């Protein structure tokens, strides 16, 4: 990687973490927490308090969240971690996965 810097290039990455929220309906059977398959504000607002906590914890650990939004599948959301230096961004990714879980 030092060779790339010597010629004016730098490698950076960004990560999008997609996940689905589930709820237990009976006898341990899981289904998406909400059945809306559209990317819309209503679904995001429904879980705003939860995402606010996730954002605050990530911020405390130095993880820069660019956005949190609804994806187009029931219960599916995405958190985008800002692009940056490769090793730090990968470290942020693994810590973010633990925070979300």
One Martini backbone bead per residue (centre of mass of N, CA, C, O) as a GRO file, in nm:
protein
  101
    1UNK     BB    1   0.053   0.065  -0.015
    2UNK     BB    2   0.293   0.261  -0.029
    3UNK     BB    3   0.312   0.267  -0.339
    4UNK     BB    4   0.044   0.419  -0.382
    5UNK     BB    5   0.123   0.680  -0.227
    6UNK     BB    6   0.371   0.753  -0.409
    7UNK     BB    7   0.146   0.797  -0.665
    8UNK     BB    8  -0.137   0.919  -0.521
    9UNK     BB    9  -0.271   0.677  -0.372
   10UNK     BB   10  -0.577   0.572  -0.193
   11UNK     BB   11  -0.731   0.345   0.022
   12UNK     BB   12  -1.087   0.317   0.048
   13UNK     BB   13  -1.381   0.245   0.254
   14UNK     BB   14  -1.720   0.127   0.255
   15UNK     BB   15  -2.014   0.047   0.464
   16UNK     BB   16  -2.300  -0.176   0.441
   17UNK     BB   17  -2.551  -0.260   0.680
   18UNK     BB   18  -2.762  -0.529   0.652
   19UNK     BB   19  -3.088  -0.583   0.815
   20UNK     BB   20  -3.319  -0.777   1.017
   21UNK     BB   21  -3.611  -0.747   1.191
   22UNK     BB   22  -3.733  -0.947   1.459
   23UNK     BB   23  -4.008  -1.156   1.575
   24UNK     BB   24  -4.182  -1.336   1.808
   25UNK     BB   25  -4.480  -1.535   1.774
   26UNK     BB   26  -4.418  -1.860   1.823
   27UNK     BB   27  -4.227  -2.099   1.938
   28UNK     BB   28  -3.972  -1.927   1.807
   29UNK     BB   29  -4.099  -1.789   1.578
   30UNK     BB   30  -3.997  -1.591   1.305
   31UNK     BB   31  -4.056  -1.248   1.204
   32UNK     BB   32  -4.088  -0.972   1.078
   33UNK     BB   33  -4.145  -0.680   1.251
   34UNK     BB   34  -4.226  -0.581   0.959
   35UNK     BB   35  -4.419  -0.592   0.643
   36UNK     BB   36  -4.283  -0.370   0.502
   37UNK     BB   37  -4.138  -0.331   0.160
   38UNK     BB   38  -4.093  -0.034   0.183
   39UNK     BB   39  -3.926   0.267   0.134
   40UNK     BB   40  -3.984   0.442   0.439
   41UNK     BB   41  -4.052   0.654   0.704
   42UNK     BB   42  -4.238   0.492   0.892
   43UNK     BB   43  -4.045   0.259   0.963
   44UNK     BB   44  -3.821   0.434   1.083
   45UNK     BB   45  -3.992   0.577   1.307
   46UNK     BB   46  -4.073   0.321   1.467
   47UNK     BB   47  -3.732   0.279   1.529
   48UNK     BB   48  -3.590   0.544   1.631
   49UNK     BB   49  -3.497   0.481   1.922
   50UNK     BB   50  -3.311   0.245   1.844
   51UNK     BB   51  -3.132   0.404   1.638
   52UNK     BB   52  -3.036   0.617   1.837
   53UNK     BB   53  -2.877   0.425   2.017
   54UNK     BB   54  -2.690   0.312   1.804
   55UNK     BB   55  -2.568   0.582   1.721
   56UNK     BB   56  -2.453   0.667   2.000
   57UNK     BB   57  -2.264   0.423   2.041
   58UNK     BB   58  -2.100   0.461   1.786
   59UNK     BB   59  -2.005   0.748   1.846
   60UNK     BB   60  -1.849   0.673   2.113
   61UNK     BB   61  -1.660   0.469   1.915
   62UNK     BB   62  -1.597   0.637   1.636
   63UNK     BB   63  -1.846   0.589   1.450
   64UNK     BB   64  -1.939   0.689   1.125
   65UNK     BB   65  -2.262   0.772   1.049
   66UNK     BB   66  -2.440   0.851   0.764
   67UNK     BB   67  -2.686   0.629   0.760
   68UNK     BB   68  -3.038   0.545   0.810
   69UNK     BB   69  -3.241   0.290   0.643
   70UNK     BB   70  -3.481   0.165   0.446
   71UNK     BB   71  -3.558  -0.125   0.296
   72UNK     BB   72  -3.694  -0.361   0.034
   73UNK     BB   73  -3.796  -0.528   0.305
   74UNK     BB   74  -3.912  -0.692   0.552
   75UNK     BB   75  -3.740  -0.540   0.820
   76UNK     BB   76  -3.532  -0.381   0.645
   77UNK     BB   77  -3.205  -0.239   0.699
   78UNK     BB   78  -2.958   0.043   0.698
   79UNK     BB   79  -2.605   0.098   0.767
   80UNK     BB   80  -2.380   0.368   0.709
   81UNK     BB   81  -2.036   0.374   0.676
   82UNK     BB   82  -1.793   0.568   0.646
   83UNK     BB   83  -1.548   0.632   0.458
   84UNK     BB   84  -1.205   0.496   0.480
   85UNK     BB   85  -0.970   0.360   0.626
   86UNK     BB   86  -0.945   0.033   0.613
   87UNK     BB   87  -0.884  -0.071   0.905
   88UNK     BB   88  -1.086   0.111   1.057
   89UNK     BB   89  -1.342   0.027   0.900
   90UNK     BB   90  -1.330  -0.270   0.978
   91UNK     BB   91  -1.339  -0.228   1.279
   92UNK     BB   92  -1.610  -0.078   1.276
   93UNK     BB   93  -1.776  -0.308   1.159
   94UNK     BB   94  -1.742  -0.516   1.390
   95UNK     BB   95  -1.854  -0.331   1.610
   96UNK     BB   96  -2.128  -0.267   1.479
   97UNK     BB   97  -2.238  -0.556   1.478
   98UNK     BB   98  -2.245  -0.576   1.790
   99UNK     BB   99  -2.434  -0.337   1.841
  100UNK     BB  100  -2.677  -0.437   1.673
  101UNK     BB  101  -2.701  -0.724   1.819
   0.00000   0.00000   0.00000
